[in-house]
Amino acid sequence: MKNLRFKNSYLLLGEAFYHKCKPSPVAEPELIALNRPLATSLDIDVETTDQAFLTDIFSGNKVHQSCQPLAMAYAGHQFGNFNPQLGDGRAIYLGEIELADGSTSDLQLKGSGPTRYSRNGDGRAALGPVLREYLLSEAMFCLNVPTTRALAAVTTGEQVARERYLPGAVITRVASSFIRVGSFEYFARQGDQLSVKKLADYMIGRNYPQTAEAERPYLAFFEAVVLRQARLIAKWMQLGFIHGVMNTDNMSVAGETIDYGPCAFMDYFNHRQVYSSIDRQGRYAYTMQPDIGLWNLSRLAESLLPLFAAEPETAVKLAQDILQSYLNAYASEWLAGFRDKCGLTAVSAVTAADDKALLEALLDIMADNKADFTLTFYYLSKLDADVTDKDSALLSLFSDHSAINGWLQNWRQRLMLEKHSDRERQCAMQQVNPVYIPRNHQIEAVIKAAQDNNDFTPFHSLYEVLQKPFEYQPGREQYSQPPSPQQVVLQTFCGT
């Protein structure tokens, strides 16, 4: 494979940070998806490389000669309870690729066999979760949300034992970093502050170089992480995305969406929507995500406190000030994003509180009427400011027309402050309000076709649609529609 050469600077941190291990070979790998544009951006030449060789690389049957694979060690709070020993139980880190601009991307195989951290698990992945992660992560990228990405997916020709036997698969993931909040917790809970410092220095060098020159670099690093996380979760909320399992070991310190397990995009809006089968108390419900982001960042702050200041009281006060900035940044990002979704740009002419009340009122009406989240905003983006003859599609999503008509009247009154034409506003709104999201029932149909019939045509068709989420695609209307009552997906499941 021309141009592919791995580095592995993570090895330099020391053996406490990882366990060296190789992927376990699989019986009959078959390449089912290869992200050629992503490969090109990584300067990996897949066009002139033999497909059998690509299949062997992305299944783990071959290890590239420049690769030094390993499983990373980390801990984590899972549903609020601390587990001191987690780590990569079914993922193997291949190393980093240095890009032309000097940045780096990390590659990892997920589902590639057991590691030291598998805790009696098989280290494998079923086909369904691999297809889900491939589609969801690439959809998030096209929706302009920071995320890990999918480079390849391979079936293994083997079965994995879950509730029943299922076809196995391996996904190749790409990220700017796979370091998690739980990576810092792992060493902090052991009292190993030297390793915490090493890890912070590593992240500063790799992902936050601008903080290295600050008067207090570790404080600047933490503040940068906090701001990235505020922006990320605000983007989730603006798209109706529910991560499903926001444990600290599933929170990337690089500020990217990571670990697509029981995640989902909402169809019918519900403030407290939960899909994950393991989230029985609603800890990670849609409306809880901003608070959980703060909770997780507080655990990161606890791990970094000795790096902030020599005096514990001073360190705590510095951390608290930055955590407060998360609340302010999230509130600002949330408001800005939902203003954009509703075409409200004349922010100097109205108070933030007034716009916030208008936007929250819409969400409450959507919840009361179980209106489809994505279609509500998309249909809103097609309406005119002073005529109502296009309102019927939006009204069809609401059982109580009086409530939504009342809101539309207030919205149109607010639009009187805008200077843009209807066409300009509509075009801007349609750049942030997608027509297509990876809906749960469509994902389940893709998985069923692949698992039951070895048919990947629905997978590739859905993937193609999701590459242009903001663009109406004639003849593909079914991909924009919410599920029928018989198609509604009530629960999503982790892949372990």
C-alpha positions in Angstrom: 0.0 0.0 0.0 1.9 3.0 -1.3 2.5 6.0 1.0 1.2 4.3 4.1 3.6 4.6 7.0 2.7 4.5 10.6 4.3 6.3 13.5 3.5 5.5 17.1 4.5 8.3 19.4 2.1 6.8 22.0 4.7 4.1 22.7 7.1 6.7 24.0 4.8 7.4 27.0 5.8 4.1 28.5 4.5 0.6 29.1 2.0 1.7 31.8 -0.1 3.3 29.0 -0.7 0.3 26.9 -0.2 -3.4 26.2 1.3 -4.4 22.9 -0.8 -6.9 21.0 -1.6 -7.8 17.5 -5.0 -8.3 15.8 -6.3 -11.9 15.8 -6.7 -13.3 12.3 -10.1 -14.0 10.9 -11.3 -16.9 8.8 -12.7 -15.4 5.5 -12.5 -11.6 5.4 -14.4 -9.7 2.8 -14.2 -5.9 2.2 -17.7 -4.4 2.3 -16.9 -0.7 2.5 -13.9 1.4 1.8 -14.0 5.2 2.3 -12.0 6.3 -0.7 -12.3 10.1 -0.1 -11.0 9.6 3.5 -8.2 7.4 2.3 -7.2 10.1 -0.2 -7.2 12.7 2.6 -4.9 10.5 4.6 -2.6 10.1 1.6 -3.3 6.4 1.5 -3.2 5.0 -2.0 -5.9 2.5 -2.2 -6.6 2.8 -6.0 -3.5 0.9 -7.1 -3.4 -1.5 -4.1 -4.6 -5.1 -4.5 -8.0 -5.5 -2.9 -7.0 -8.8 -1.2 -4.1 -6.9 0.5 -6.5 -4.1 1.6 -8.9 -6.7 3.0 -6.1 -8.4 5.0 -4.9 -5.0 6.4 -8.4 -3.8 7.4 -9.4 -7.2 8.9 -6.2 -7.5 10.9 -5.0 -10.5 9.0 -1.9 -8.6 8.0 -0.1 -6.0 10.1 1.7 -3.3 8.1 5.4 -3.5 8.4 5.6 0.0 9.9 2.9 -0.7 12.5 3.4 -1.4 16.2 -0.1 -2.2 17.3 -1.3 -1.9 20.9 -4.3 -1.7 23.2 -4.6 1.5 25.3 -5.2 1.5 29.0 -7.9 3.7 30.6 -10.5 3.7 33.3 -13.8 5.4 33.4 -17.0 6.3 35.2 -19.8 4.1 33.8 -23.3 5.4 34.6 -21.7 7.3 37.5 -19.7 4.4 38.9 -16.0 4.3 38.7 -14.3 1.3 37.0 -10.5 1.5 37.5 -9.6 -0.9 34.7 -11.2 -0.7 31.3 -9.0 -0.2 28.3 -9.3 -1.2 24.7 -11.1 -4.6 25.1 -12.0 -5.0 21.4 -10.0 -2.3 19.7 -6.3 -2.3 18.6 -4.5 1.0 17.9 -2.4 0.8 14.8 -0.6 4.1 15.1 -0.7 7.6 13.6 -0.3 8.8 10.1 1.4 12.2 9.6 -0.4 14.4 7.0 1.1 16.9 4.6 0.0 19.8 6.8 1.9 18.4 9.8 -1.2 17.2 11.6 -1.7 13.5 12.4 -4.6 11.0 12.3 -4.8 7.9 14.5 -6.0 4.6 13.1 -7.6 1.8 15.1 -9.2 -1.6 14.3 -12.4 -2.3 16.3 -13.6 -5.8 16.6 -10.1 -7.2 15.9 -9.9 -9.7 18.8 -9.1 -9.9 22.5 -6.6 -7.8 24.3 -5.4 -7.7 27.9 -8.4 -5.5 28.7 -11.1 -7.7 27.2 -12.3 -8.9 30.6 -13.2 -12.4 29.3 -14.8 -10.9 26.2 -14.1 -12.1 22.7 -12.8 -8.8 21.5 -14.9 -9.1 18.4 -17.7 -7.0 16.9 -20.9 -8.1 15.3 -21.8 -6.9 11.8 -24.7 -4.7 13.0 -22.8 -2.4 15.3 -20.0 -2.0 12.6 -22.5 -1.0 10.0 -24.2 1.4 12.5 -20.9 3.0 13.4 -19.8 3.3 9.8 -23.1 5.0 8.8 -23.5 7.2 11.9 -19.9 8.5 12.1 -19.8 9.3 8.4 -23.2 11.0 8.6 -22.0 13.1 11.5 -19.0 14.2 9.4 -21.3 15.3 6.6 -23.4 17.1 9.1 -20.4 19.1 10.2 -20.1 17.6 13.6 -16.6 16.7 15.0 -16.3 12.9 15.0 -14.2 9.8 14.6 -14.6 8.5 11.1 -14.9 5.2 9.3 -12.2 4.2 6.8 -13.2 0.6 6.1 -15.5 -2.3 7.1 -14.8 -5.9 6.7 -16.8 -9.1 7.4 -14.8 -11.8 9.1 -16.5 -15.0 7.9 -17.0 -15.9 11.5 -19.9 -15.8 14.0 -19.8 -13.9 17.3 -21.9 -15.0 20.3 -24.2 -12.3 21.6 -27.9 -12.9 22.4 -27.6 -15.2 19.4 -24.9 -16.0 16.9 -24.3 -13.1 14.6 -21.9 -12.4 11.6 -18.7 -10.8 12.7 -17.0 -7.7 11.3 -14.2 -5.2 11.8 -14.3 -1.5 11.4 -11.2 0.7 10.8 -11.7 4.0 12.7 -9.9 7.3 12.2 -9.6 10.0 14.9 -7.4 13.0 15.7 -6.9 11.1 19.0 -8.4 8.2 20.9 -7.5 9.6 24.3 -10.4 9.8 26.7 -11.3 11.4 30.0 -11.0 7.9 31.4 -7.3 7.8 30.2 -6.5 10.6 32.7 -8.7 9.0 35.4 -6.7 5.8 35.1 -3.5 7.3 36.3 -5.0 10.0 38.6 -6.8 7.3 40.6 -3.5 5.5 41.1 -1.9 8.7 42.3 0.5 8.6 39.4 0.7 12.3 38.7 3.8 11.9 36.5 1.8 9.8 34.0 -1.1 12.3 34.1 1.4 15.0 33.2 2.9 12.9 30.4 -0.6 12.3 29.0 -1.4 16.0 29.2 1.9 16.9 27.5 1.1 14.3 24.8 -2.3 15.8 24.1 -1.0 19.4 24.1 1.7 18.4 21.6 -0.7 16.4 19.4 -4.1 18.2 19.6 -3.7 21.5 21.5 -0.3 23.0 20.5 -1.7 26.5 20.9 -1.9 26.0 24.6 1.8 25.2 25.1 2.9 28.8 25.1 0.2 29.9 27.7 1.3 31.2 31.1 -0.4 28.2 32.6 -0.4 25.6 29.8 -2.3 22.8 31.6 -5.0 25.2 32.6 -5.2 26.5 29.0 -5.3 22.9 27.8 -8.2 22.1 30.1 -10.1 25.3 29.0 -9.6 24.4 25.3 -11.0 20.9 26.0 -14.0 22.4 27.8 -14.8 24.7 25.0 -14.6 22.0 22.4 -16.9 19.8 24.4 -19.4 22.6 24.8 -19.5 23.2 21.0 -19.8 19.4 20.3 -22.7 18.8 22.6 -24.5 21.9 21.4 -24.2 20.5 17.8 -25.7 17.1 19.0 -28.6 18.9 20.5 -29.2 20.9 17.4 -29.6 17.7 15.4 -31.6 15.7 17.9 -28.7 13.3 18.4 -28.5 11.1 21.5 -25.1 9.5 22.2 -26.6 7.0 24.5 -23.7 6.1 26.7 -21.8 9.2 27.8 -19.4 7.4 30.2 -16.1 9.1 30.8 -14.3 6.4 28.9 -16.5 7.3 25.9 -15.6 11.0 26.0 -12.8 12.1 23.7 -10.4 14.7 25.0 -10.0 15.8 21.4 -13.6 17.0 21.3 -14.8 14.4 18.8 -17.9 12.2 18.9 -16.6 8.8 19.7 -17.9 5.2 20.4 -21.1 4.9 18.4 -22.8 2.3 20.5 -26.5 2.7 21.4 -26.7 6.1 19.8 -29.6 7.4 17.7 -31.1 10.4 16.0 -34.6 11.3 17.3 -37.6 11.0 15.1 -40.5 12.3 17.2 -39.3 14.9 19.6 -39.1 14.2 23.3 -37.0 16.2 25.8 -36.2 13.1 27.8 -35.8 10.6 24.9 -33.7 7.5 25.6 -33.0 4.7 23.2 -30.2 2.8 24.9 -31.3 -0.5 26.3 -28.9 -0.1 29.2 -29.8 3.4 30.2 -32.8 2.4 32.4 -32.8 5.6 34.5 -32.4 8.1 31.7 -29.0 9.3 32.8 -28.0 10.0 29.2 -31.4 11.2 27.9 -31.4 13.9 25.2 -32.0 16.8 27.6 -29.4 15.5 30.1 -26.4 15.6 27.7 -25.2 19.1 28.5 -25.2 18.4 32.2 -23.4 15.0 31.7 -20.8 16.8 29.6 -20.1 19.1 32.6 -20.1 16.1 35.0 -17.5 14.3 32.8 -15.4 17.4 32.5 -15.4 17.8 36.3 -13.9 14.3 36.5 -11.2 15.4 34.0 -10.6 18.5 36.2 -10.1 16.3 39.3 -7.5 14.3 37.4 -5.6 17.5 36.3 -5.8 19.5 39.6 -2.2 19.1 40.6 -1.1 20.5 37.3 -3.1 23.6 37.7 -1.5 25.0 40.9 0.6 23.8 43.8 -2.1 24.8 46.4 -5.1 22.5 46.2 -7.6 25.3 47.0 -6.1 27.5 44.2 -6.3 24.6 41.8 -9.9 23.9 42.6 -10.9 27.6 42.2 -9.2 27.7 38.8 -10.9 24.6 37.7 -14.3 25.8 38.9 -13.9 29.1 36.9 -13.2 27.1 33.7 -16.1 24.7 34.3 -18.4 27.8 34.7 -17.1 28.8 31.2 -18.5 25.5 29.9 -22.0 26.5 31.0 -21.6 29.9 29.4 -20.1 28.5 26.2 -22.7 25.8 25.9 -25.6 28.3 26.3 -24.0 30.6 23.7 -23.5 27.8 21.2 -27.0 26.3 21.8 -28.6 29.7 21.2 -26.5 30.5 18.1 -27.2 27.1 16.6 -30.9 27.2 17.1 -31.1 30.8 15.9 -29.4 29.6 12.7 -31.9 26.8 12.4 -34.8 29.2 12.6 -33.3 31.9 10.4 -32.8 34.5 13.2 -29.6 36.4 12.4 -30.5 40.0 13.6 -29.3 39.2 17.1 -28.4 42.8 17.9 -32.0 43.9 17.6 -33.4 41.5 20.2 -32.3 40.1 23.5 -30.9 36.6 23.9 -33.6 35.9 26.5 -36.4 36.7 24.0 -35.0 34.5 21.3 -34.2 31.7 23.8 -37.8 31.8 25.0 -39.1 31.7 21.3 -36.9 28.7 20.5 -37.7 26.8 23.7 -41.4 27.3 23.1 -41.0 25.6 19.7 -39.3 22.6 21.3 -42.1 22.4 23.9 -44.8 22.4 21.2 -42.9 19.8 19.2 -42.7 17.6 22.3 -46.4 18.1 23.1 -47.3 17.1 19.5 -44.6 14.4 19.1 -43.5 16.3 15.9 -40.6 14.9 13.9 -37.4 16.8 15.0 -35.6 16.9 11.6 -38.7 17.5 9.4 -40.0 20.3 11.7 -36.9 22.4 11.1 -36.5 21.4 7.4 -40.2 22.4 6.7 -39.7 25.6 8.7 -36.8 26.5 6.4 -39.1 26.5 3.4 -41.6 29.0 4.8 -42.0 32.6 3.8 -42.0 35.5 6.2 -45.3 37.1 5.3 -47.5 34.5 3.6 -48.8 31.2 5.0 -49.6 29.3 1.9 -46.6 26.9 2.3 -47.4 26.0 5.9 -49.3 22.8 5.3 -46.3 20.4 5.3 -45.2 21.8 8.7 -48.7 21.8 10.1 -49.1 18.1 9.2 -46.5 17.2 11.8 -48.6 18.7 14.6 -51.9 17.5 16.0 -52.6 20.8 17.7 -52.6 23.3 14.9 -53.5 26.2 17.1 -50.3 25.9 19.2 -47.9 25.8 16.2 -49.9 28.5 14.3 -49.5 30.7 17.4 -45.8 30.1 17.4 -45.4 30.7 13.7 -47.1 34.1 14.2 -44.5 35.0 16.8 -41.7 33.7 14.6 -42.9 35.8 11.6 -43.1 38.8 13.8 -39.5 38.2 14.9 -38.5 37.8 11.2 -39.6 41.4 10.6 -36.3 42.4 12.2 -34.3 40.5 9.6 -32.9 42.2 6.5 -32.5 39.2 4.3 -35.0 38.1 1.6 -37.0 35.0 2.1 -34.8 33.2 -0.4 -31.6 34.2 1.3 -32.9 33.2 4.7 -34.3 29.9 3.4 -31.0 29.0 1.7 -29.1 29.8 5.0 -31.5 27.7 7.0 -31.3 24.8 4.7 -27.5 24.7 5.1 -28.0 23.8 8.8 -31.3 21.9 8.7 -30.7 18.5 7.1 -33.3 16.7 4.9 -31.7 13.3 5.7 -30.4 11.8 8.9 -29.5 8.1 9.6 -32.9 7.3 11.0 -33.2 4.3 13.4 -35.6 2.3 11.3 -33.4 2.7 8.2 -30.3 1.6 10.1 -32.2 -1.5 11.4 -33.3 -2.3 7.8 -29.7 -2.1 6.6 -28.5 -4.3 9.4 -31.3 -6.9 8.8 -30.6 -7.1 5.1 -26.9 -7.6 5.7 -27.2 -10.1 8.6 -30.0 -12.2 7.2 -29.3 -12.1 3.5 -25.7 -10.9 3.1 -27.2 -8.0 1.1 -25.3 -4.8 1.4 -27.2 -2.9 -1.2 -29.4 -1.1 1.4 -26.2 -0.1 3.3 -24.6 1.4 0.3 -27.8 3.2 -0.8 -28.3 4.8 2.6 -24.6 5.7 2.8 -24.9 7.5 -0.5 -27.9 9.5 0.6 -26.3 10.5 3.8 -23.3 12.0 2.0 -25.5 15.0 1.0 -27.7 15.5 4.1 -28.7 19.1 3.3 -29.5 18.6 -0.3 -33.0 17.4 -1.4 -32.5 14.3 -3.6 -35.3 13.6 -6.0 -36.6 10.0 -5.9 -35.2 9.4 -2.4 -38.1 10.9 -0.4 -38.4 7.7 1.6 -35.1 8.4 3.3 -36.4 11.7 4.7 -39.6 10.2 6.3 -40.1 9.2 9.9 -41.0 5.6 10.6 -44.5 4.2 10.4 -45.9 2.9 13.7 -44.7 -0.6 12.8 -41.2 0.6 12.0 -40.5 2.6 15.2 -37.3 1.6 17.0 -37.8 1.7 20.8 -34.3 0.6 21.9 -30.8 0.6 20.6 -28.1 -1.7 21.8 -24.4 -1.6 22.6 -22.2 -3.8 20.5 -20.4 -5.7 23.3 
